[in-house]
């Protein structure tokens, strides 16, 4: 079987979708004979997957450095040339349209994975009228897919509100051997110039308005010493803060795991995540998680962290203080157990493969029997 993923959101710089596709490629290479290909307009002949095909792309402002395919014709032609048995699309833009065009010629099953909430993003940036038009577009596109997947129940619900019926909840996963409490580095605080008793919070991701890092900065300012936040990432300029340290986002999973495991608490002030893979990676490293909503909130329960009110520095700060008053070691152990028991890639990928197998079987049953056609 040949599975082909096409998306503009696969890039060498990382990101949740890149992590998912790299994990899929690695898992398939180790555990199956499935051939896997990734097509993306945001890479330049690089990537961890066995086969990554770059597409001509153009950078546009407001899409966090990802590149939009220059045309529909080129990706559609490459898909047809690859002749996959199954197509999965990781965004609702030109890659989805190119995949639909190629599928008409190839007659193979087509999956749409709703990784990014395009409807909400357009609404935030351009207002309700643009959001309404985006909703109509999403209904039109996803109604043509054979299967629609969403990484959280929240996204399944939102797709239903848009008129996309039958979307299936398919969570993402984590490599619990890489993201592990044993990665903890007792010397990190000293290298950051922090006292040994620092209560170290960590945020990892893009610095964009949607992540609401200003809320986190204000919450930590209110808390004061010994609280300090380590911000891993880049993007928009953020206000300077004496109780905050900024490091570039760590692309290497093992080094990212070391920074997570060496912190005390993952804080995620944004409430718009469709899943929140970084929260799951922190949990696998033995960290409690403090979120504010979105897909991250679905990963948290009272034994693994707290959910604060969105857009409230006071609520976020109260949540941080409450968690440090609790049994942090027990919360971290619970978080690790939950990540291993429910979200290890060795549990998630077989779920995905079962969906693929079921879709392929249904597709084959729906195809006309050539011998019957000849007999007629």
PEQUI-V68769 format. One record per pair of residues at least 6 apart in sequence whose ideal C-beta (glycine too) atoms are under 8 Angstrom apart, sorted by the first residue. I is the first residue (numbers start at 0). J is the second residue. D is the distance in Angstrom with one decimal. If there is no record, write none. Layout:
((I;J;D) (I;J;D))
//
This chain:
((0;32;7.8) (0;33;5.0) (0;34;7.1) (0;84;4.9) (0;85;7.0) (0;355;7.7) (0;359;7.4) (1;33;7.4) (1;34;4.3) (1;35;7.8) (1;36;7.0) (1;81;7.2) (1;82;7.1) (1;83;4.6) (1;84;5.1) (1;85;7.6) (2;27;7.4) (2;33;5.8) (2;34;7.2) (2;35;5.3) (2;36;7.5) (2;83;6.3) (2;84;7.1) (2;85;5.2) (2;87;6.8) (2;355;6.9) (3;35;7.8) (3;36;4.7) (3;37;7.7) (3;38;6.7) (3;78;6.5) (3;81;5.6) (3;83;3.7) (3;85;7.3) (3;86;5.5) (3;87;7.2) (4;20;5.6) (4;23;7.4) (4;35;7.5) (4;36;7.2) (4;37;4.9) (4;38;7.1) (4;87;4.9) (4;88;7.9) (4;89;6.2) (5;37;7.7) (5;38;4.2) (5;39;7.4) (5;74;6.4) (5;78;6.6) (5;86;6.9) (5;87;7.5) (5;88;5.7) (5;89;7.1) (5;94;4.7) (5;97;7.0) (5;98;5.6) (6;16;6.2) (6;20;7.6) (6;37;7.9) (6;38;7.7) (6;39;5.9) (6;88;6.6) (6;89;3.0) (6;90;5.0) (6;94;5.5) (6;114;7.8) (7;39;6.4) (7;40;4.9) (7;41;5.7) (7;56;7.0) (7;65;5.3) (7;66;6.5) (7;67;6.1) (7;68;6.4) (7;89;8.0) (7;90;5.4) (7;92;6.3) (7;93;7.3) (7;94;5.7) (8;14;6.4) (8;16;4.2) (8;17;7.3) (8;39;7.6) (8;41;6.9) (8;65;5.9) (8;89;5.6) (8;90;5.5) (8;114;6.6) (8;115;6.7) (9;16;6.1) (9;17;5.2) (9;20;5.4) (9;37;5.7) (9;39;3.8) (9;41;6.2) (9;42;6.4) (9;46;7.1) (9;51;7.6) (9;89;7.0) (10;17;5.8) (10;39;6.9) (10;41;3.9) (10;42;5.9) (10;64;7.2) (10;65;6.2) (11;17;7.9) (11;41;8.0) (11;42;5.7) (11;43;7.6) (11;45;5.2) (11;46;6.5) (11;250;7.6) (12;64;6.5) (12;248;7.7) (12;250;6.8) (13;248;6.6) (13;250;4.9) (15;114;6.9) (15;171;7.1) (15;274;6.5) (15;276;4.3) (15;277;7.7) (16;89;5.4) (16;114;5.1) (16;115;7.8) (18;171;7.8) (18;252;7.8) (18;276;5.8) (19;114;7.7) (19;171;5.4) (19;276;7.5) (20;37;5.6) (20;48;6.5) (20;89;7.4) (21;46;7.5) (21;47;4.7) (21;48;6.2) (22;172;6.6) (22;174;6.6) (22;344;5.2) (22;348;7.5) (23;35;6.7) (23;348;6.8) (23;351;7.5) (24;35;5.2) (24;37;7.1) (24;47;6.7) (24;48;3.6) (24;49;6.0) (25;47;7.2) (26;344;5.7) (26;345;7.6) (26;348;4.5) (27;33;4.7) (27;35;4.9) (27;348;7.8) (28;35;7.5) (28;49;6.0) (30;348;7.4) (31;352;7.4) (33;352;8.0) (34;50;7.7) (35;48;6.5) (35;49;6.4) (35;50;6.7) (36;48;7.9) (36;50;4.5) (36;51;7.8) (36;52;6.5) (36;81;5.7) (36;83;6.9) (37;46;6.6) (37;48;5.0) (37;50;6.9) (37;51;4.8) (37;52;7.0) (38;51;8.0) (38;52;4.9) (38;54;5.8) (38;74;6.1) (38;77;6.2) (38;78;6.9) (38;81;7.9) (38;94;7.6) (39;46;7.8) (39;51;6.9) (39;52;7.8) (39;53;6.7) (39;54;6.3) (40;53;7.3) (40;54;4.1) (40;55;6.8) (40;56;3.1) (40;65;7.8) (40;66;4.6) (40;67;6.4) (40;68;4.4) (40;69;7.5) (40;74;7.7) (40;94;7.6) (41;56;6.2) (41;64;7.7) (41;65;4.7) (41;66;4.7) (42;51;5.9) (42;53;5.0) (43;53;5.6) (44;51;7.2) (44;53;5.2) (45;51;6.9) (52;77;6.2) (52;81;7.8) (54;68;5.2) (54;69;7.8) (54;73;6.3) (54;74;5.3) (54;77;7.1) (55;68;6.9) (55;69;4.4) (55;70;7.4) (55;73;6.1) (56;66;3.1) (56;67;5.9) (56;68;5.6) (56;69;6.2) (57;66;6.0) (57;67;5.5) (57;69;5.6) (58;64;7.0) (58;65;7.9) (58;66;5.2) (58;67;7.8) (59;66;7.9) (59;67;5.5) (61;124;7.0) (63;205;5.8) (63;207;6.6) (63;234;7.1) (67;92;6.9) (67;93;6.4) (68;74;5.5) (68;92;7.9) (68;93;4.5) (68;94;6.3) (68;97;6.9) (70;93;7.8) (71;93;5.7) (71;96;5.4) (71;97;4.7) (71;100;6.4) (72;97;7.9) (74;93;7.3) (74;94;6.3) (74;97;3.9) (74;98;7.7) (74;101;7.8) (75;97;4.3) (75;98;7.6) (75;100;4.4) (75;101;4.5) (76;101;7.9) (78;86;6.8) (78;97;6.7) (78;98;6.4) (78;101;3.8) (78;105;7.4) (79;101;5.1) (79;104;5.7) (79;105;6.2) (82;105;6.8) (83;105;7.4) (83;107;6.2) (84;107;5.9) (84;108;8.0) (84;359;6.7) (85;107;6.0) (85;108;5.2) (85;109;8.0) (85;110;7.0) (85;355;5.9) (85;358;7.0) (85;359;6.3) (86;98;5.2) (86;101;7.3) (86;102;6.1) (86;105;7.8) (86;107;5.9) (86;108;7.1) (86;109;4.9) (86;110;6.9) (87;109;7.9) (87;110;4.4) (87;111;7.8) (87;112;6.0) (88;94;5.7) (88;95;4.8) (88;98;4.8) (88;109;7.0) (88;110;6.9) (88;111;5.1) (88;112;6.9) (88;144;7.6) (89;112;5.4) (89;114;5.6) (90;114;7.0) (90;115;6.3) (90;117;7.8) (91;111;7.3) (91;113;7.3) (91;115;7.7) (91;117;5.2) (91;136;7.6) (91;137;5.9) (91;140;5.7) (91;141;7.4) (92;117;7.8) (95;111;6.6) (95;140;5.3) (96;140;7.3) (98;109;6.1) (99;109;7.0) (99;140;7.3) (99;143;5.7) (102;109;4.8) (106;366;7.8) (107;362;7.3) (108;145;4.6) (108;146;7.2) (108;358;4.7) (108;359;6.1) (108;361;7.9) (108;362;4.7) (109;143;7.5) (109;144;5.2) (109;145;5.3) (109;146;7.9) (110;144;6.4) (110;145;6.7) (110;146;4.8) (110;147;7.5) (110;148;6.3) (110;354;7.9) (110;355;8.0) (110;358;7.1) (111;140;7.3) (111;141;5.3) (111;144;4.1) (111;146;7.5) (111;147;4.9) (111;148;7.2) (112;147;7.9) (112;148;4.6) (112;149;7.7) (112;150;7.7) (112;169;7.5) (113;141;7.5) (113;147;6.5) (113;148;6.9) (113;149;4.7) (113;150;7.7) (113;154;5.6) (113;158;6.1) (113;166;6.9) (113;273;7.2) (114;150;6.5) (114;273;6.1) (114;274;7.7) (115;273;6.4) (116;154;6.7) (116;157;6.7) (116;271;6.8) (116;273;5.4) (117;133;6.0) (117;137;6.6) (118;130;5.8) (118;133;5.1) (118;134;5.5) (118;137;6.1) (118;157;7.1) (118;161;6.2) (119;130;7.7) (119;157;7.6) (119;271;6.2) (120;209;7.5) (121;129;5.1) (121;130;5.3) (121;133;4.4) (122;129;7.0) (122;130;3.3) (122;133;7.5) (123;209;7.0) (134;161;4.8) (134;162;7.4) (137;158;7.8) (137;161;5.5) (137;163;6.5) (138;161;5.9) (138;162;4.5) (138;163;6.0) (141;147;5.2) (141;158;7.2) (141;163;4.6) (141;166;7.8) (142;163;7.0) (145;358;6.0) (145;361;8.0) (145;362;7.1) (146;167;6.7) (146;354;6.8) (146;358;5.4) (147;158;6.7) (147;163;6.1) (147;165;6.8) (147;166;4.3) (147;167;6.9) (148;166;7.0) (148;167;5.5) (148;168;7.9) (148;169;4.2) (148;354;7.5) (149;155;4.7) (149;158;6.0) (149;166;5.0) (149;167;7.2) (149;168;6.1) (149;169;7.0) (149;273;7.4) (150;168;7.8) (150;169;6.5) (150;170;5.9) (150;171;5.4) (150;273;5.5) (150;274;3.7) (150;294;6.3) (151;168;7.1) (151;170;7.2) (151;273;5.9) (151;274;5.3) (151;293;7.7) (151;294;3.7) (151;297;5.3) (152;168;5.4) (152;297;6.2) (153;273;7.6) (153;293;6.6) (153;294;5.8) (153;297;6.6) (154;166;7.5) (154;273;5.1) (154;274;7.9) (154;294;6.9) (155;166;4.8) (155;167;7.3) (155;168;5.2) (158;166;4.4) (159;166;6.8) (167;354;7.2) (169;350;6.9) (169;351;6.5) (169;354;7.0) (170;274;7.0) (170;341;8.0) (170;342;6.4) (170;347;6.5) (171;274;5.4) (171;276;5.6) (171;279;7.2) (171;342;7.5) (171;347;6.7) (172;279;7.5) (172;342;4.9) (172;343;6.1) (172;344;4.1) (172;346;6.9) (172;347;3.4) (172;348;7.0) (173;276;7.3) (173;279;4.8) (173;280;5.5) (173;282;7.8) (173;283;4.8) (173;338;5.7) (173;342;5.4) (173;343;6.7) (173;344;6.7) (174;252;6.9) (174;283;7.8) (174;343;7.7) (174;344;5.7) (175;283;4.9) (175;335;8.0) (175;338;6.0) (175;339;4.9) (175;343;4.9) (177;252;5.0) (177;253;5.8) (177;256;5.5) (178;252;7.3) (178;256;4.6) (178;259;6.9) (178;260;7.8) (178;280;4.7) (178;281;7.8) (178;283;3.7) (178;284;5.1) (178;338;7.6) (179;256;6.6) (179;260;7.0) (179;283;6.8) (179;284;6.5) (179;285;7.9) (180;260;5.5) (180;284;5.8) (180;285;3.6) (180;331;7.3) (180;335;6.3) (181;260;7.5) (182;253;7.3) (182;256;4.5) (182;257;4.6) (182;259;7.5) (182;260;4.0) (182;261;7.5) (182;284;6.4) (183;257;7.7) (183;260;4.2) (183;261;5.2) (183;284;7.8) (183;285;7.8) (184;257;5.4) (184;260;7.5) (184;261;4.5) (185;261;7.6) (187;199;7.8) (187;257;7.9) (187;258;7.2) (187;261;4.0) (187;262;7.9) (188;194;7.0) (188;195;5.9) (188;197;5.4) (188;199;6.7) (188;261;7.9) (189;195;7.5) (191;229;7.3) (191;244;5.5) (193;199;7.2) (193;227;5.9) (193;244;7.8) (194;225;6.8) (196;225;5.5) (197;225;5.3) (197;226;7.7) (197;227;5.0) (198;225;5.1) (198;226;4.9) (198;227;7.0) (198;263;5.7) (198;264;7.7) (198;323;5.9) (199;227;5.7) (199;228;7.8) (199;229;6.1) (199;261;7.5) (199;262;4.6) (199;263;5.0) (199;264;7.7) (200;215;7.9) (200;219;6.7) (200;226;6.6) (200;227;7.0) (200;228;4.4) (200;229;7.0) (200;262;6.8) (200;263;6.9) (200;264;5.2) (200;265;7.6) (200;266;4.8) (200;319;6.7) (201;228;7.1) (201;229;4.7) (201;230;7.9) (201;231;6.8) (201;258;6.8) (201;259;6.2) (201;262;3.8) (201;264;7.2) (201;265;5.6) (201;266;7.1) (201;281;7.2) (201;286;7.7) (202;210;7.9) (202;212;6.8) (202;215;6.1) (202;228;6.4) (202;229;7.3) (202;230;5.1) (202;231;6.9) (202;232;7.4) (202;265;7.4) (202;266;5.6) (202;267;6.8) (202;268;7.5) (203;230;8.0) (203;231;4.0) (203;232;6.2) (203;248;6.5) (203;249;7.8) (203;255;7.0) (203;258;7.6) (203;259;7.1) (203;265;7.7) (203;277;5.0) (203;281;7.9) (204;210;5.9) (204;231;7.6) (204;232;5.2) (204;248;7.5) (204;267;7.9) (204;269;7.9) (204;277;5.8) (205;232;5.6) (205;233;7.2) (205;234;4.8) (205;248;7.9) (206;212;6.0) (206;230;7.5) (206;232;5.3) (206;233;6.0) (206;234;3.5) (206;235;4.9) (206;236;7.9) (206;237;5.8) (207;234;5.3) (207;235;6.0) (208;235;6.9) (209;269;5.8) (209;271;5.4) (210;268;6.8) (210;269;4.3) (211;268;4.4) (211;269;4.9) (211;270;7.4) (211;291;7.7) (211;309;7.6) (211;310;6.8) (212;230;7.0) (212;237;5.8) (212;268;6.4) (213;237;7.4) (213;238;7.1) (214;268;4.4) (214;291;8.0) (214;310;6.3) (214;311;7.1) (214;312;5.2) (214;315;6.0) (215;228;6.3) (215;266;5.8) (215;268;4.3) (215;312;7.9) (215;315;6.5) (216;228;7.4) (216;237;6.8) (216;238;6.1) (216;240;5.1) (216;243;6.3) (217;312;3.8) (218;266;7.9) (218;268;7.6) (218;312;4.3) (218;313;7.6) (218;315;4.0) (218;316;4.0) (218;319;6.6) (219;226;5.5) (219;227;7.2) (219;228;4.8) (219;240;7.1) (219;242;5.5) (219;243;6.6) (219;316;7.4) (219;319;7.8) (220;240;6.5) (220;242;6.8) (221;312;6.3) (221;313;7.2) (221;316;4.9) (222;316;5.2) (222;319;6.2) (222;320;6.7) (223;242;7.2) (224;242;7.1) (226;242;6.4) (226;319;6.8) (227;242;5.0) (227;243;6.9) (227;244;6.9) (228;240;7.8) (228;242;6.9) (228;243;5.0) (228;244;7.5) (228;266;6.9) (229;243;7.8) (229;244;5.2) (229;246;6.8) (229;258;7.0) (229;262;6.1) (230;237;7.5) (230;243;6.1) (230;244;6.9) (230;245;4.8) (230;246;7.3) (231;245;8.0) (231;246;5.3) (231;247;7.3) (231;248;5.2) (231;249;6.2) (231;255;7.5) (231;258;6.3) (232;245;8.0) (232;247;7.5) (232;248;4.4) (233;247;6.0) (233;248;6.1) (237;245;7.5) (246;258;7.5) (248;255;7.9) (249;255;4.1) (249;258;6.1) (255;280;7.2) (256;280;7.1) (256;284;5.8) (259;265;7.0) (259;280;6.3) (259;281;5.0) (259;284;4.4) (259;286;6.3) (260;284;4.0) (260;285;6.5) (260;286;7.4) (262;281;7.9) (262;286;6.4) (263;286;7.1) (263;323;7.7) (263;327;6.6) (264;286;6.1) (264;287;5.6) (264;288;7.5) (264;289;6.2) (264;319;6.8) (264;322;6.0) (264;323;7.5) (264;327;7.6) (265;277;7.1) (265;278;6.0) (265;281;3.7) (265;282;7.8) (265;286;5.0) (265;287;7.5) (265;288;4.8) (265;289;7.1) (266;289;4.9) (266;315;7.2) (266;319;6.8) (267;275;6.5) (267;277;7.2) (267;278;5.9) (267;288;6.9) (267;289;7.0) (267;290;4.7) (267;291;6.9) (267;295;5.1) (268;291;5.8) (268;309;8.0) (268;315;6.1) (269;291;6.9) (269;293;6.9) (269;295;7.9) (270;290;7.6) (270;291;4.4) (270;292;3.2) (270;293;4.7) (270;295;7.8) (270;296;7.7) (270;309;4.0) (270;310;7.7) (271;292;7.9) (271;293;5.2) (272;278;8.0) (272;293;4.2) (272;294;4.6) (272;295;5.1) (273;293;7.2) (273;294;5.1) (274;294;4.2) (274;295;7.9) (275;290;7.1) (275;293;6.7) (275;294;4.8) (275;295;3.5) (275;298;6.2) (278;288;4.9) (278;290;6.5) (278;295;4.8) (278;298;5.3) (278;299;7.6) (279;298;5.9) (279;338;5.8) (279;342;5.6) (281;288;6.0) (281;334;7.6) (282;288;6.1) (282;298;6.9) (282;303;6.4) (282;334;3.8) (282;335;6.5) (282;337;6.3) (282;338;4.4) (283;334;7.8) (283;335;6.2) (283;338;4.0) (283;339;7.0) (283;342;7.8) (284;335;7.5) (285;331;4.1) (285;332;6.7) (285;334;6.5) (285;335;4.6) (286;331;5.7) (286;334;6.2) (287;303;6.1) (287;304;4.3) (287;305;7.9) (287;322;5.6) (287;327;6.4) (287;330;4.0) (287;331;5.8) (287;334;5.7) (288;295;7.0) (288;298;6.8) (288;299;5.4) (288;303;6.4) (288;304;3.9) (288;334;6.7) (289;304;5.6) (289;305;5.4) (289;306;7.8) (289;307;6.2) (289;315;7.1) (289;318;4.9) (289;319;6.2) (289;322;6.2) (290;296;5.3) (290;298;7.6) (290;299;5.6) (290;304;7.0) (290;305;7.9) (290;306;5.4) (290;307;7.3) (291;306;6.6) (291;307;5.2) (291;308;6.8) (291;309;4.3) (291;310;7.7) (291;314;8.0) (291;315;6.9) (292;306;6.8) (292;309;5.0) (296;306;4.8) (298;337;7.9) (299;305;6.9) (299;306;5.6) (300;337;7.6) (302;329;7.9) (302;330;6.8) (302;333;4.3) (302;337;7.9) (303;330;6.1) (303;333;5.0) (303;334;4.3) (303;337;5.8) (304;322;6.8) (304;330;6.6) (304;334;6.9) (305;318;4.6) (305;321;6.4) (305;322;6.0) (306;318;7.9) (307;314;4.3) (307;315;4.7) (307;317;7.2) (307;318;4.0) (308;314;3.8) (308;315;7.8) (322;330;6.9))
//
